[in-house]
Amino acid sequence: MGFKVEFHIKGFFIKDPGLCYKGGEKKPVSGLDLDRWSYFEATDHIKGFDSTFDRFGDRVWWKVVDGSLEHDLK
């Protein structure tokens, strides 16, 4: 059994008063293996959602699906 994350792409975060995500898309991915989870696995998923993604120039943020943006964003 794996874990599930939610990627936030093509939008932006604001604090009003808590952290919120505006615009863009939320892309959940499930069945991930914690022992294999890495930056490169995450960026491969993002590249699949957005072909313009630049793994060396764009910032990457993710969280566990049931986590909060305020406390669990990585």
Steps between C-alpha positions, in 0.01 A plus 500: 500500500643837401435858592331781310621856431338799337703716264404866450597621153468827308348694789626692800483499878372791707461552873147630570511448805605133461687357204277454192565382145352714221470426131675215331419138556521242778621159385473208745721196445450181702681170546841661558771299675657685794827307456533624140359853545746767386524841340555332164192279530295808593633703206429211261134515607491877455657475154216260413244766599682796345742457212636855554622411851873563549636283781805725535323838485152451651426461869337179624250482787300196612301374798338180615138516379346507850761749626446873533656763279594698810699223670576219256617667180844373403 
